[in-house]
Amino acid sequence: MSLALPSPDEKGGLLRRLSDLFMRRPKLFLALLLAPPLAWLGIAYLGSLAALLAQSFFSIDEFSGLIVREFTLKTYGELLAPANLDIIIRTVTMAALVTLLGAVIAFPIAYFAARYARGRLKAVFYLLIMLPLWSSYLVRVYAWKLILAKEGVVTYLADHTGTRALLDAWLSLPIVGGPSLSISYTGTFLVFLYLWLPFMILPIQASLERVPKSLIEAAGDLGADPRKTFTTVIFPLALPGIVAGSIFTFSLTLGDYITPQIVGSSTLFLGQAVYTQQGVAGNIPLAAAFSVVPIVIMGIYLTVAKRMGAFDAL
Amino acid sequence: MRSRPPLSVTIAAIAGLLFLHLPLAFIFLYAFTTEEKSYQFPPPGFTLNWFAVAWNRPDIWQALGLSLRVATVATGIAIVLGTLAAAAVARYRFFGREAVSLLITLPIALPGIVTGIALRAALNLADIPFSFWTIVIGHATFCIVVVYNNAVARLRRTQGSLIEASMDLGADGFQTFRYVVLPQLGTALLAGGMLAFALSFDEVIVTTFTAGQQQTLPIWMFSELIRPRQRPVTNVVAVMVIAVTLIPILAAYYLTRDGDAVEGSSK
């Protein structure tokens, strides 16, 4: 009678047989590799998105406040109410402005890092861009609360540089102004710009680094001055990077509800509307319908971006 | 040929970097202020008192504990799932490969609030009560992509010939994984794991929708920002959060530094 326990050799044999099986049946192995992550994302993430979509077709009973689990487009209709439409327009405008100015500020940093920084300086640049990107989001918003507050840094600087009148004039303007910078659209805009800037710099830098040196030299040889080289060669080739960066800045602004709450006026942004509807108002269908808006906007945005080759620049 | 940067580009680049970094300096300054009620600048005086006050607050310790536990478990799940997906996408050509990488990227490509409200809607529909695990599910979902990105980048650079050589020399698949693939993948996984940890430790938007009454450290901080009890204590916690997230990020950078140089030069 042989031993009941497998000898080390036989155990190795089992692994070997399993390994051979995987070699012969790569599709089986691939399926085993893919099953756990796909199961997780399929159930936890796609399942949740489906639940969200389902909820957006429910409605809320105005008398009992309970959710009526019947298919209706009524909740989507509520999005078109002037107050709700305002929220959507306000948020999209903010996201567009943040994206535009973000690209303008990000470009020279990316350009310097990609074309002129070498060796150690390049590493330092990379770290200096990466650190704010990964360091605490909430802390970075909070830092601006300290800076923009009525008694804070900006007011102090304005007082000591004689620009206080300029600051007050800006704050007295409609829409962009407010009681203080930390309670105004200007404040919200600055913080968004600050938060997402690294997301814009990195893809632009990546796309600039892929511009072949020979092309730039060729442009010079053919008689283009630096300005002409920039506008006809470098910038068009960097455009996919800008579009790639804009995906992040746009999407992140659309969904944020923390920043406008900490630094901003009392009017709502899309994310805040979602948050209030599901929390305070208990109207999950309307919250769901609201959050379908950024999904649709980003869906269109991503499709256009893909056509412009932005995905290769990521 | 090396050209010198135009002065305007240099100035704009330096100004941009200052814009990115100066605000964080103010957090450090304010952690020591003696002014309790407002954000007065410059601070009227400096004290170490707030560090002691923060140290003695049980609610901060509780929130910190929950954050660390969530980040650890979510990172663990993300490392396993991210590596499996990376191995499949980097090594095989299969139908739906693009869709798989899109699915992994989607949780961070879509606004965080969408992930948050979606999970909330699912929990609501399925009548699942809030718990430690509801937070972990949300965090792991968006952490997978970080591990995946790091692992895929490394696997693409790892030469297939090494694996073939290992097989030719008689190693089975598991031995090849243990002695050839894993050592090459190790630092990328460690880096991905650290970034995932930092991401989870810092996350607030998705967490608000899946935490119920539980407070992670960012949730604690957020509630302090909306309804402040002791403002300088918040500053102290902010400094601490910067420290906790900075260390893994720097470590992750040093772990992938050489690889990134290779990747950059090949582009």
HADDOCK unambig.tbl for C-alpha pairs under 7 A between the chains (distance, minus, plus):
assign (segid A and resid 16 and name CA) (segid B and resid 172 and name CA) 5.86 0.50 0.50
assign (segid A and resid 19 and name CA) (segid B and resid 172 and name CA) 5.88 0.50 0.50
assign (segid A and resid 19 and name CA) (segid B and resid 173 and name CA) 5.12 0.50 0.50
assign (segid A and resid 19 and name CA) (segid B and resid 174 and name CA) 6.78 0.50 0.50
assign (segid A and resid 30 and name CA) (segid B and resid 88 and name CA) 6.04 0.50 0.50
assign (segid A and resid 33 and name CA) (segid B and resid 84 and name CA) 5.16 0.50 0.50
assign (segid A and resid 33 and name CA) (segid B and resid 85 and name CA) 6.52 0.50 0.50
assign (segid A and resid 33 and name CA) (segid B and resid 88 and name CA) 6.09 0.50 0.50
assign (segid A and resid 34 and name CA) (segid B and resid 84 and name CA) 6.48 0.50 0.50
assign (segid A and resid 34 and name CA) (segid B and resid 85 and name CA) 5.74 0.50 0.50
assign (segid A and resid 34 and name CA) (segid B and resid 88 and name CA) 6.47 0.50 0.50
assign (segid A and resid 36 and name CA) (segid B and resid 81 and name CA) 6.42 0.50 0.50
assign (segid A and resid 37 and name CA) (segid B and resid 81 and name CA) 4.84 0.50 0.50
assign (segid A and resid 37 and name CA) (segid B and resid 85 and name CA) 6.22 0.50 0.50
assign (segid A and resid 41 and name CA) (segid B and resid 141 and name CA) 6.77 0.50 0.50
assign (segid A and resid 48 and name CA) (segid B and resid 118 and name CA) 4.83 0.50 0.50
assign (segid A and resid 48 and name CA) (segid B and resid 119 and name CA) 5.07 0.50 0.50
assign (segid A and resid 48 and name CA) (segid B and resid 121 and name CA) 6.78 0.50 0.50
assign (segid A and resid 48 and name CA) (segid B and resid 122 and name CA) 4.93 0.50 0.50
assign (segid A and resid 49 and name CA) (segid B and resid 118 and name CA) 5.11 0.50 0.50
assign (segid A and resid 51 and name CA) (segid B and resid 118 and name CA) 6.64 0.50 0.50
assign (segid A and resid 51 and name CA) (segid B and resid 121 and name CA) 5.88 0.50 0.50
assign (segid A and resid 51 and name CA) (segid B and resid 122 and name CA) 5.17 0.50 0.50
assign (segid A and resid 52 and name CA) (segid B and resid 118 and name CA) 4.85 0.50 0.50
assign (segid A and resid 52 and name CA) (segid B and resid 121 and name CA) 5.40 0.50 0.50
assign (segid A and resid 52 and name CA) (segid B and resid 122 and name CA) 6.86 0.50 0.50
assign (segid A and resid 105 and name CA) (segid B and resid 16 and name CA) 6.60 0.50 0.50
assign (segid A and resid 108 and name CA) (segid B and resid 9 and name CA) 5.57 0.50 0.50
assign (segid A and resid 108 and name CA) (segid B and resid 12 and name CA) 5.97 0.50 0.50
assign (segid A and resid 108 and name CA) (segid B and resid 13 and name CA) 5.37 0.50 0.50
assign (segid A and resid 109 and name CA) (segid B and resid 12 and name CA) 6.93 0.50 0.50
assign (segid A and resid 109 and name CA) (segid B and resid 13 and name CA) 4.18 0.50 0.50
assign (segid A and resid 109 and name CA) (segid B and resid 16 and name CA) 6.59 0.50 0.50
assign (segid A and resid 112 and name CA) (segid B and resid 9 and name CA) 6.71 0.50 0.50
assign (segid A and resid 112 and name CA) (segid B and resid 10 and name CA) 6.85 0.50 0.50
assign (segid A and resid 112 and name CA) (segid B and resid 13 and name CA) 6.59 0.50 0.50
assign (segid A and resid 116 and name CA) (segid B and resid 5 and name CA) 6.26 0.50 0.50
assign (segid A and resid 132 and name CA) (segid B and resid 20 and name CA) 6.72 0.50 0.50
assign (segid A and resid 135 and name CA) (segid B and resid 242 and name CA) 6.23 0.50 0.50
assign (segid A and resid 135 and name CA) (segid B and resid 245 and name CA) 5.96 0.50 0.50
assign (segid A and resid 135 and name CA) (segid B and resid 246 and name CA) 6.27 0.50 0.50
assign (segid A and resid 136 and name CA) (segid B and resid 202 and name CA) 5.66 0.50 0.50
assign (segid A and resid 136 and name CA) (segid B and resid 241 and name CA) 6.87 0.50 0.50
assign (segid A and resid 136 and name CA) (segid B and resid 242 and name CA) 6.14 0.50 0.50
assign (segid A and resid 136 and name CA) (segid B and resid 245 and name CA) 6.88 0.50 0.50
assign (segid A and resid 137 and name CA) (segid B and resid 202 and name CA) 6.87 0.50 0.50
assign (segid A and resid 138 and name CA) (segid B and resid 218 and name CA) 6.98 0.50 0.50
assign (segid A and resid 139 and name CA) (segid B and resid 238 and name CA) 5.66 0.50 0.50
assign (segid A and resid 140 and name CA) (segid B and resid 24 and name CA) 6.67 0.50 0.50
assign (segid A and resid 143 and name CA) (segid B and resid 23 and name CA) 5.54 0.50 0.50
assign (segid A and resid 143 and name CA) (segid B and resid 24 and name CA) 6.10 0.50 0.50
assign (segid A and resid 143 and name CA) (segid B and resid 26 and name CA) 6.47 0.50 0.50
assign (segid A and resid 143 and name CA) (segid B and resid 27 and name CA) 5.68 0.50 0.50
assign (segid A and resid 144 and name CA) (segid B and resid 23 and name CA) 6.53 0.50 0.50
assign (segid A and resid 146 and name CA) (segid B and resid 39 and name CA) 5.78 0.50 0.50
assign (segid A and resid 149 and name CA) (segid B and resid 39 and name CA) 6.71 0.50 0.50
assign (segid A and resid 151 and name CA) (segid B and resid 39 and name CA) 6.13 0.50 0.50
assign (segid A and resid 151 and name CA) (segid B and resid 40 and name CA) 5.05 0.50 0.50
assign (segid A and resid 151 and name CA) (segid B and resid 41 and name CA) 6.44 0.50 0.50
assign (segid A and resid 152 and name CA) (segid B and resid 39 and name CA) 5.61 0.50 0.50
assign (segid A and resid 152 and name CA) (segid B and resid 40 and name CA) 5.35 0.50 0.50
assign (segid A and resid 152 and name CA) (segid B and resid 41 and name CA) 4.98 0.50 0.50
assign (segid A and resid 153 and name CA) (segid B and resid 41 and name CA) 5.51 0.50 0.50
assign (segid A and resid 156 and name CA) (segid B and resid 41 and name CA) 6.60 0.50 0.50
assign (segid A and resid 194 and name CA) (segid B and resid 20 and name CA) 6.53 0.50 0.50
assign (segid A and resid 210 and name CA) (segid B and resid 267 and name CA) 5.99 0.50 0.50
assign (segid A and resid 251 and name CA) (segid B and resid 110 and name CA) 6.42 0.50 0.50
assign (segid A and resid 251 and name CA) (segid B and resid 111 and name CA) 5.53 0.50 0.50
assign (segid A and resid 252 and name CA) (segid B and resid 111 and name CA) 5.48 0.50 0.50
assign (segid A and resid 254 and name CA) (segid B and resid 111 and name CA) 6.78 0.50 0.50
assign (segid A and resid 255 and name CA) (segid B and resid 111 and name CA) 4.66 0.50 0.50
assign (segid A and resid 255 and name CA) (segid B and resid 112 and name CA) 6.21 0.50 0.50
assign (segid A and resid 255 and name CA) (segid B and resid 113 and name CA) 5.42 0.50 0.50
assign (segid A and resid 256 and name CA) (segid B and resid 113 and name CA) 6.94 0.50 0.50
assign (segid A and resid 262 and name CA) (segid B and resid 225 and name CA) 7.00 0.50 0.50
assign (segid A and resid 262 and name CA) (segid B and resid 226 and name CA) 6.87 0.50 0.50
assign (segid A and resid 271 and name CA) (segid B and resid 113 and name CA) 6.52 0.50 0.50
assign (segid A and resid 291 and name CA) (segid B and resid 114 and name CA) 5.85 0.50 0.50
assign (segid A and resid 295 and name CA) (segid B and resid 110 and name CA) 6.79 0.50 0.50
